[in-house]
Amino acid sequence: MSFEWPWQYNFPPFFTLQPNADTRQKQLEAWCSLALSYCRHHKLYTLDVMEAQESPMFNNKKIERKLSMETIQIVFEELRKKGNLEWLDKNKLRCLVMWRRPEEWGKLIYQWVSKNGMVNSVFTLYELSNGDDTQEEEFHGLEEWMLLRSLQALQTDGRAEIISMDDGKDRFIKAL
Amino acid sequence: MDRFSWTNGLLEINETLVIQQRGVRLYDGDDKAKMDVGVALLSTHRLIWRDNKNHECCIAMPLSQILFFEEQAGGIGKSAKIVIHLHPTPPNKEPGPYQQSKYSYIKLSFKEHGQIEFYRRLTEEMTKKRWENMPVSQPIPTGTGLQAGRTRAVGIVGIERKIEEKRKETDKNISEAFEDLSKLMVKAKEMVELSKSIANKIKDKQGDITEDETIRFKSYLLSMGIADPVTRETHGSGTHYHMQLAKQLGDMLQAPLELLSPEDLVNACKMFESLKLPLRLRVFDSGVMVVQLQSHSEEEMIASALDNVSDKGSLTAEEFAKLLGLSVLLSKERLLLAEKMGHLCRDDSVEGLRFYPNLF
C-alpha cells in the first residue's frame, strides 16, 4: 500500500513557515503528523536529518517545494516535546523517531501476551520482535532499542519484568 | 676673446642649430687663441666653439655681442677667415677662457673650408635676429669650472621644467574654476544665515521678522522652485500651519502638490480626523504610512483581498496591485494585513512571495 499524502503536502504554503501564530500552530501539527505517519509506513525508527531534508517526506518535487532546515528543526523540536523524538547526538543530526511511543508499544505487546495466555511466561526479546507467532503483529520487526524501551515502560507500570542474564547480554521478559 | 663664456654646449629650448663647421681655429684679435682647432657652431642665438679633442672645452657668445663681421680671403698657407667685431663685454658675462683681451674682435680661421656657407648663414642670422623673438632663460651664475652655469632646457632638466610649467598652469585653471564654487558657497552661506535668523526669531518669538528678510527668503525659495509656499511666516507656526496645510491637502489630493517637507505632510495628515476631513492617516505594522479615504474600513479591505486571492487561487503583491490599480507597496500592506487576520497564508520560495487563502 503506497503512502497517502495529506492534502497539505500539495499546498505550497505548507512548506513556508507561517508568520501568523495560529496558522503556524496548525501547520506544525500537520507536519508532525505527516512525519510520524511517513516513518510508520516505512518502518523508519531513526532519521538522519540531512537525508530527511532530501527525502520525499520534506521535499515535494512535484510542486518544487521543500522544507528549510530551520523549519525541519522546528518540526523535530515539536516532536521531541511530544515524546515522539529523541536526539542521538548533540549536534542534532540523527534522531530516534517514535511514531508510537514506548508506552503505546508496551500496551500493544501486553495485549498480545495476555490474549495468547502467555502471562507469567518468559520469553526473549527476539521471540517478541521476530518470532513466527508475532508476525501479524504491528510490533513485529520492532527495533531492539524500541522494544526495550517499550518493555521498560511496562516494567515501570509493573506489568513486566526484565531479567538480565550473563551480565546483561541476554534478556528475558516475564509478563506479569 | 674675452667675450666668450664657458658652456656645456647644449642648446636652449628655443635655440636651433643653424650650421656647424669643423676645422676652425680661433684668433684673439690677430693672435692665435690658446685653443686648438675645433668645431664652430652657429645657432639662432649664439656662436659656439668646441675643442675637437676635449669636448668639455666649449665656449660661446650671444650673437647680440656681434657688432659686425667681414670675410677675409685666404691665400697660400693661409686659411680663409671671418673677422667678427664685437660689442664691449656686458657686465654680467659668465666666466670664459679669457679674463681680458686687448682686442675687440676675433677671427674664425677655416682650416677645412666652409667659410662661405658659414658667412652666409651668419649674415642670415644676424639679419633675422631670431634670438630676440625666442628668448632663452637667463644664465645661472656658477663659480668656476669648465662647465658653464647655465641650465639647459633639453634633457632631463628640460623635461622637469616642462612638467613644472604644466603644473603651474593646471593649478591656475583649478583655482579659476573654483572661484565660481566659492561664489556659490558664499551665496549659500547667506541663505543659511538668513534661515537661521528667521528660525530663531520664530522660536524665540522675539521681534518681528522684517519685511526685508521675508522678501529675501521668499526670493530664495522662489529660486529653488517653491512658488507660493504656505510659509510659517505668513500662517504662523505650529498647529495652525498644519491645519491650513491639512485643509489644503484635503481639497487637492488629486492635484500635484507644491514642494513640502515630509514631516509637515505627516503632521498635517494627523489632523484629518480632528478636522473632520474624509481622509485618514494609516500606519501599518511595518511603519509604512498611507493616506486613505475614510470610507475604507479594515474589514472591507480584508474581505475584498480574500475574495481576490481566492478567485485567482493565489496572488503576489504585484499581481494584486495590478488587479486593483494600487501601488505595490499598498497592495502588499493589504495582503499582509489579511494574513495577520488569519485569512491568508504565504508561500515564500525562489519564485517570490505569494499569498493563498488560509486553508489550514
Chai-1 contact restraints between the chains, C-beta under 6 A:
chainA,res_idxA,chainB,res_idxB,connection_type,confidence,min_distance_angstrom,max_distance_angstrom,comment,restraint_id
A,P12,B,D347,contact,1.0,0.0,6.0,A-B,restraint_1
A,P13,B,C345,contact,1.0,0.0,6.0,A-B,restraint_2
A,P13,B,R346,contact,1.0,0.0,6.0,A-B,restraint_3
A,P13,B,D347,contact,1.0,0.0,6.0,A-B,restraint_4
A,P13,B,Y356,contact,1.0,0.0,6.0,A-B,restraint_5
A,T16,B,R346,contact,1.0,0.0,6.0,A-B,restraint_6
A,T16,B,D347,contact,1.0,0.0,6.0,A-B,restraint_7
A,T16,B,D348,contact,1.0,0.0,6.0,A-B,restraint_8
A,Q18,B,C345,contact,1.0,0.0,6.0,A-B,restraint_9
A,N20,B,E339,contact,1.0,0.0,6.0,A-B,restraint_10
A,N20,B,G342,contact,1.0,0.0,6.0,A-B,restraint_11
A,D22,B,G342,contact,1.0,0.0,6.0,A-B,restraint_12
A,T23,B,C345,contact,1.0,0.0,6.0,A-B,restraint_13
A,T23,B,N358,contact,1.0,0.0,6.0,A-B,restraint_14
A,T23,B,F360,contact,1.0,0.0,6.0,A-B,restraint_15
A,K26,B,F360,contact,1.0,0.0,6.0,A-B,restraint_16
A,Q27,B,F360,contact,1.0,0.0,6.0,A-B,restraint_17
